Every structure is written in structure tokens, then in C-alpha cells.
């Protein structure tokens, strides 16, 4: 590893370490580490090789701060230490996932349109506006206020957004269509023709 690369990782901001730890815990669902010795951080680093790019002190400090903020729980049962996200920690990890969300674009379009339609009540106005804003950010094209279109597979991303905003399949639906009448404007929007 070159010096520049090493420096980048070693001096990475704390917010990036927090993001990495919370995201990893969200994916793993929690971890456990043998805590039979005072080398907790070393055992932790061995468990998660990705974190070796951070200094031991930064990792230890980050875990301490996450616990203090109520984002993670650390329990010891016998010789094992269990680390998991709290409800608030899961929310924050979810926000990191949503912020980094991108839809992969294949080299060739399959000729199908993905229509996202939603009917979210006035009581959930904040969720509706945030969902609409995220669709715009992801590059969807609005057909109507609550009907948006995208040319590439986005089912996993829509499911993640639905879950993150606490919405149901009744409130948000994904439709795959072969044809949209007069779709030349949409094709132009997505630079497909």
C-alpha cells in the first residue's frame, strides 16, 4: 500500500468511520467477539478486516461514542462481546444507505419502462415529499405528480425506499410496462434515442 493511500485511510474523517461501522453492522445484523483479554480492539479488527485502514484509537473512540449516543448496544455474556444496532442506530444506518443509493444502468436498455406510482396520505406528507425528492435525485422522470418513470431495473431500490420510509405496497407500486404512449419525450429525457 502506497504512502498516499495509507494516509488517506488513516486520516479519514470520523464521520466516515461512523458510516462504515453503522453500515457494516446493518448488513451483518450484529457481531460478537471473544473478549477474554484486554485486546478488544485488536479482536474487533481481526473480525472485520475492512476496518484495518483505521487506527485502533479511532475505532475504539468511535465505538465508545456510538454507544454513548445510543446508536449501538454492547453486551458481554461470558467470554463473548455482542455488538448490535439500536433502533436509532438502524435509522441512522438506513439514512446512510439511502444517501448512497444509486441505480445501476446496464449498457443496453431492455425496452421496458418502470413506473412508480404512489398514493401516500396527507398524514404522511413528509414521507411523500421525501420519497418524491429521492426519485428525482435518482433520475426518475415525472409523468404526473405521483407517477414517475425509469428505463432500468430499480425494483430493489424501490423496495429499499418503501421500507426506509415505512410505506406499504398499497402506497407505492412498481409497474413494468412494455410501452408508454408517445414516449419519445421520455426517451429524450433519458437519452435513449
Secondary structure, 3 states (H helix, E strand, C coil): CCHHHHHHHHCCCHHHHHHHHHHHHHHHCCEEEECCCCCHHHHHHHHCHHHHHCCHHHHHHHHHHHHHCCCEEEEEECCEEEEEECHHHHHHHHHHHHHCCCCCCCCCCCCCEEEEEECCCHHHHHHHHHHHHHHHHHCCEEEECCEEEECCCCHHHHHHHHHHCCCCCCCEEEEEECCCCCCHHHHHHCCCC
